[in-house]
Amino acid sequence: MPKNTASAPASADNSAPENTPKSGANRGSGTRTVTVPQRVAADIRAKIDADEWPPGTRIPTEMTLAKTYGIGRGSVREALRSLVHSGLLEARAGDGTYVRARSELQVQLTRRVTPDHLDDLLEVRALLERHTARRAAERATPAEHAALREALALRDASDNVKDYIGHDVKFHEIIVRAAGNSLLADLYVDLDAVATQLESLPIHGDDVEAFRAFLTHGHESHHELLDAIIAGDADRADALAAHLVECARSMFTPAEP
């Protein structure tokens, strides 16, 4: 993404100048016209998807973005408006524009899945967890085995609940991506983000030892799942993933409205 380029004349807003970001919408096509606002929106969407701007991030101001892309503020405003409309961004009066969700799919899932449908969400997650654990046992590479070991080691060495949960989430994401289906991986990440909004632990504070004790069998089953994946035992991995989902079902309760 070009930076610190001089602002283009106002007329450049409608002529798709060369220094504006290239989106996937016009790659390989010589007939479809992609406007400057569409290109800027696509670039911002790519940054969000790549986790450069994760949910909760306040993005640069219109003026800063206009200078970065070398375009007029009107085009930036139109791009941001489209992303606010899609639910990816949230404009807060007097405060700025914030990333609201990682993808449009997450936005739709958030609208569709409510606390009353938590069981439905857990059932879908169970299907994904079991399928991807089985595939990871069949397909995971030595590098992915090492990444899984590292994630669990970091989780076990965590001295606070936040880090413990973060490394645990990373462990499961590595399994999903090791399964080799990028669409399922994206769906899993978005479902997990929605689940985080709906679920709350019936335990509070930052006592990581108490948290480990609370997890009981689920804590050790992660190591068994790792062993099954490394051993290539798809049936065992499937069964352990199902067990972990049931542990989650018993651990989590719908958040208070």
C-alpha positions in Angstrom: 0.0 0.0 0.0 1.6 3.3 -1.1 2.2 5.9 1.6 2.8 9.6 1.7 1.9 10.2 -1.9 0.7 13.6 -2.9 -3.0 14.1 -3.1 -4.4 13.7 -6.6 -6.7 16.3 -8.1 -10.4 16.0 -7.4 -11.0 14.6 -10.9 -8.8 11.6 -10.1 -11.4 10.3 -7.7 -13.4 9.0 -10.7 -10.4 7.9 -12.9 -8.9 5.1 -10.7 -5.4 6.5 -10.6 -2.5 4.1 -10.7 -1.4 4.7 -7.1 -4.7 3.6 -5.6 -4.9 0.1 -4.1 -5.7 -2.8 -6.5 -8.5 -5.0 -5.4 -9.3 -8.5 -6.4 -12.4 -7.2 -8.1 -10.6 -6.2 -11.3 -7.7 -8.7 -11.4 -7.9 -10.7 -14.6 -10.7 -8.6 -16.0 -10.3 -6.0 -18.7 -14.0 -5.0 -18.9 -15.2 -4.4 -15.4 -14.6 -0.9 -14.0 -13.8 -0.7 -10.4 -14.1 2.8 -8.8 -11.6 4.4 -6.5 -13.9 4.0 -3.4 -14.4 0.3 -4.2 -10.6 -0.1 -4.4 -10.1 1.6 -1.1 -12.8 -0.4 0.5 -11.3 -3.6 -0.8 -7.9 -2.6 0.6 -9.3 -1.8 4.0 -11.3 -5.1 4.0 -8.0 -6.9 3.2 -6.3 -5.3 6.2 -9.1 -6.3 8.5 -9.1 -9.9 7.1 -5.3 -10.1 7.5 -5.7 -9.0 11.2 -3.6 -5.8 10.6 -6.7 -3.9 11.9 -8.5 -6.4 14.2 -11.9 -5.8 15.6 -11.9 -2.9 18.1 -9.2 -1.0 16.2 -9.8 2.7 15.5 -8.7 3.2 11.9 -6.9 6.3 10.6 -8.9 9.4 9.9 -10.4 10.3 6.5 -7.7 12.9 6.0 -4.9 10.4 6.8 -6.4 7.8 4.5 -6.8 10.3 1.7 -3.1 11.2 2.0 -2.1 7.5 2.2 -4.0 6.6 -0.9 -3.4 9.9 -2.7 -7.0 10.5 -3.4 -9.7 12.9 -2.3 -11.6 12.7 1.0 -14.8 12.2 -0.8 -13.7 8.9 -2.2 -12.5 7.8 1.3 -15.8 8.9 2.8 -17.7 6.8 0.3 -15.5 3.8 0.9 -15.9 4.0 4.7 -19.7 4.5 4.3 -19.9 1.2 2.3 -18.0 -0.7 5.0 -20.1 0.8 7.8 -23.2 -0.3 5.8 -21.9 -3.8 5.5 -21.2 -4.0 9.3 -17.4 -4.2 9.1 -16.9 -0.7 10.5 -18.7 1.4 13.1 -18.7 5.2 13.0 -18.8 6.7 16.4 -19.7 10.4 16.5 -16.9 12.5 17.8 -14.6 9.5 18.3 -13.7 8.0 14.9 -14.4 4.9 12.9 -13.7 1.5 14.5 -13.4 -2.1 13.1 -16.5 -3.9 14.2 -16.1 -7.4 12.7 -13.5 -9.4 10.9 -15.7 -10.2 7.9 -19.2 -9.8 6.5 -19.8 -13.5 7.3 -19.1 -12.7 11.0 -21.6 -9.8 10.8 -24.3 -12.1 9.4 -23.6 -14.8 12.0 -23.8 -12.3 14.8 -27.2 -11.2 13.5 -28.3 -14.8 13.1 -27.0 -16.4 16.3 -28.5 -15.2 19.5 -28.2 -16.5 23.1 -31.4 -18.4 22.5 -29.6 -20.3 19.8 -26.4 -21.1 21.6 -27.1 -24.9 21.3 -27.3 -24.5 17.6 -24.0 -22.7 17.6 -22.3 -25.4 19.7 -23.7 -28.1 17.4 -22.2 -26.5 14.4 -18.9 -26.0 16.2 -18.9 -29.7 17.2 -19.3 -30.6 13.5 -16.4 -28.4 12.6 -14.1 -29.4 15.5 -14.6 -33.1 14.8 -14.2 -32.9 11.0 -11.1 -30.7 11.2 -9.5 -32.8 13.9 -9.9 -35.9 11.8 -8.5 -34.1 8.7 -5.6 -32.6 10.7 -4.7 -36.1 11.8 -4.5 -37.1 8.2 -2.9 -34.0 6.7 -1.0 -32.0 9.3 2.6 -31.4 8.4 5.6 -31.7 10.8 5.7 -27.8 10.9 2.1 -27.8 12.0 2.8 -30.5 14.6 5.5 -28.2 16.0 3.2 -25.2 16.0 0.6 -27.2 17.9 3.1 -28.3 20.5 4.3 -24.7 20.9 0.7 -23.4 21.3 0.0 -25.9 24.1 3.3 -25.3 25.8 2.6 -21.5 25.8 -0.9 -22.2 27.1 0.4 -24.4 30.0 3.1 -21.9 30.9 0.6 -19.0 31.0 0.4 -17.1 34.3 -3.0 -15.4 33.6 -6.3 -16.5 32.3 -6.3 -14.2 29.3 -3.1 -15.6 27.9 -4.2 -19.1 28.7 -7.4 -18.7 26.6 -5.5 -16.9 23.8 -3.0 -19.8 23.3 -5.8 -22.3 23.6 -7.7 -20.5 20.8 -4.5 -20.5 18.7 -4.1 -24.3 19.2 -7.6 -24.9 17.8 -7.1 -22.5 14.9 -3.9 -24.3 13.9 -5.9 -27.6 13.9 -8.6 -26.1 11.7 -6.1 -24.7 9.2 -4.1 -27.9 9.2 -7.2 -29.6 8.0 -6.6 -27.9 4.6 -9.9 -26.3 3.9 -9.6 -22.5 4.0 -13.3 -21.9 3.8 -13.9 -24.1 6.8 -11.1 -22.3 8.6 -12.6 -18.9 8.0 -16.0 -20.1 9.0 -14.5 -21.5 12.3 -12.8 -18.3 13.1 -15.9 -16.3 12.5 -18.1 -18.7 14.6 -15.5 -18.6 17.4 -15.8 -14.8 17.4 -19.5 -15.0 17.6 -19.3 -17.6 20.4 -17.0 -15.3 22.4 -19.7 -12.6 22.4 -22.4 -15.1 23.5 -20.6 -17.2 26.1 -19.4 -16.3 29.5 -17.4 -18.4 32.0 -19.0 -19.2 35.3 -15.7 -18.3 36.9 -14.2 -14.9 37.4 -10.9 -13.3 38.3 -7.4 -14.0 37.0 -6.4 -17.0 39.0 -4.9 -19.2 36.3 -4.5 -22.2 38.6 -8.1 -22.1 39.6 -9.0 -21.8 36.0 -6.9 -24.9 35.1 -8.6 -26.8 38.0 -12.0 -25.7 36.7 -11.2 -27.1 33.2 -10.4 -30.5 34.7 -10.5 -33.2 32.0 -10.6 -30.7 29.1 -7.2 -29.5 30.0 -5.5 -32.9 29.6 -7.6 -33.9 26.6 -5.9 -31.2 24.6 -2.6 -33.1 25.0 -4.3 -36.3 24.1 -5.7 -34.6 21.0 -2.3 -33.4 20.0 -0.9 -36.9 20.4 -3.6 -38.4 18.2 -3.0 -35.8 15.5 0.7 -36.4 15.5 0.1 -40.2 15.4 -2.3 -39.8 12.5 -5.1 -41.5 14.5 -8.1 -39.8 12.8 -10.7 -41.8 14.8 -9.1 -40.9 18.1 -8.8 -37.3 17.1 -12.5 -37.2 16.2 -13.5 -38.7 19.5 -11.3 -36.3 21.5 -12.6 -33.3 19.6 -16.2 -34.4 20.4 -15.3 -34.7 24.1 -13.8 -31.2 24.2 -16.9 -29.7 22.7 -19.0 -31.4 25.3 -16.6 -29.9 28.0 -17.2 -26.5 26.5 -20.9 -27.0 26.5 -20.9 -27.7 30.2 -18.4 -24.9 31.0 -20.0 -22.0 29.2 -23.3 -20.4 29.8 -25.1 -17.6 27.9 -23.9 -14.2 28.8 -26.3 -11.9 30.7 -28.0 -9.5 28.3 
